[in-house]
């Protein structure tokens, strides 16, 4: 879910995101990553071979809805979709919703010869047909971020029919995490397709060492995922359905790129985009610049208020910090003379008051408070650290003497939570039979991701193109107020600079709710996110 941070790659050719900002990245922000061990690479090759051999685990498949005369070209190549179809019912306030769930692998071809390059794992939920007069039901394709994150976060956290039961305050559940019916499932207003990109979840390249890196880049990933959308719509006969894309963290960046790619290469204009805790322009969160520190200040203020380190409610604290960040703070940083620090003392004092940090620390940081410093220092007197994904989530400091926090307590804690929950759910409820491990967060994908070498990554141009070419396109950007890694102010700034005609600025909305990067771990955050998503879908359908 998180996004990549801009780090130390020589800025002689422009800083690029390091291994860590979209959901899975924080570990990379905090500690250096080492090359994948040889046994991991060997395991990848073994899994790929096992997964693609003809008839692989055919005896374990729950159902294979295909007739002998219904064979597709992929079948002739030995491709096995391992397709499992199950029936379910979701209790909702308005009555039970009957739906089908399909877990399957889709083939991804690549190269001039269009050879099978990867098997993409997807889970689709389709509600039983309603009145024909209602027209085709909308369908939403859902992605997580990383790069290197599988879709289980959005799947079992926010939008799917079943969700992990976190604590009432969003705290991690005891293992193994239980799943409960989701009263805020997006299935109530749209069919859903959850997609795991190459190297995440159960998705694998056929020849890991030879083909997978073709998909591990900004453009290669967008092309591949756009192809999966095209393939699913074709195989399901759903080209007449209104189509939406949803993505969390780097997934928000991904779907903005995909919207442009779908128009350009597939000929499909989507009806709406739902970006959850996204990074759209990496320059806007660069802590080495001026804008990045300014946009993060309100989120720090909200977290400090929630933890009792400054007066007021989180909302009040954030609003005060917004006014300061957009005025005196920006000019103060820009005009700061490091040889005359006393001239900047007024700015240092206000930053300290807003963030709850000692003014000596703010002065030492020259007014720019890195998130690593804020999360380590705010509660140092209590021996606790904050999560960069939600500044209200705290944990005991595992190594108070270390220069950096060795891991993010919330993100790291969610890995076994969601991995175990999805593995059990896939086997017990969806009928998935495979020996391959479910990779919720893949360091291997993240480490090997190819970022633009001569520019800071940005999806602003792609988003602008999609908005221009699809005048009815609606865009929703949703943030948690205490998300310290992808602050809501950065998205507000990006949205304010999109060129939209008079009367059309409401096509792009930015909403902010209590919570962090994964605001849906709290029931009220999940409900608010669902309400926002429903409103976008319904508004987009009215504008058709």
C-alpha angles and dihedrals in degrees: 000000000000126000134239119271124224106247147161106316103130106275088215083098096028125278116272130197115276125221097295140059118086113060108317099029108094093084087059091051091056107037133024115258121231127216116278110269118250092247090057091054090048090050090052090055093047093049092049092050093047093046096051104039113112112274094007107184091338089154090061099051113112096212138350111197100200132111123220091249092047098074118144128211090259090061089058088058091054094257112158115197091193085214118192122185122191136172126231145164127221119205110224132173090255094049139286117318115213115209145161125234122207121190112188148139119249121204119244114200126198142178135033092298092049091231121178105269106167145003112230118205115219136173116204127192119195123180118225112269115274127198112330087228089068090069128219114340116242119250127209124201111210129204138173127213139233100108082256102036124127121221096254093102094063091031099055096020108048124353111026127092091254126044139186112261106235123182118282089259093046096263121151115274124236113265131294092040116224124229122223135184111276111232088189098051114149087222086086090074107017140024112248137220117187113200130197112203122224112300096017131095107348094328114118140174114242091231104024099192094045110035112020098079089060086073097041100086136080095258098033091052094048091050093048095048091045087055091053089053090051093047094049093049090048097048094044095043091235103135090118092057119101105251129216135180125212127186138169125218107326083007087070089055089046097054092048087056091043093054089059092042093051091053094045102041107019103031093234122133109197121219099224147001125214112196114189116197090335136176106217098168118024092201088067092064099039106128091202091065130063101250097053096059090044095052092049095050097082092051090051090049092051091050092048091052092048089053094047096250095122134022127266134035121302089255093051092046092050093049092051091049091049092059092048094044094052094050130014094020096056093045091043093054093044093051098040114129109203088205091058104039093158088071088063096048093106090058091046091051093051093047089051091050092048097046100035091235125134110267091233090065092048091050091048088054090049091240094303108107111197115216090240090059095045094049092047100042108038095077099019090123088062094045091244137124132207129232115246087215093058119010091204093061112089136180138178112282104253094201115016093179096054120106090230136026103262095219141354108261097212100042094045090048093054093057098076089034096059097029094056093041094051095044090054093043094048091051101038103034106021100037096234113164117190138126092214116111118247106241107208093174119015117202088186093062091043095049094048098043113129112225125189107280101207102038144036109262114260134166094189094104092049091049091048091050093051092049091049097047095041106047091183095052114126122202126197123189115190125190141177113234095228096045103127098183101054104022119203093231091066091058092046089054093048092047092050090058098053113112106238127161122253110284092020103085091098088071087083117052130180117198128185127203136176112278139052139273089314097037089165093076084084115066093229091050092050091049092049092049091050091049091052092048092048091050091052093048094047093046091048091051091050090053095053 
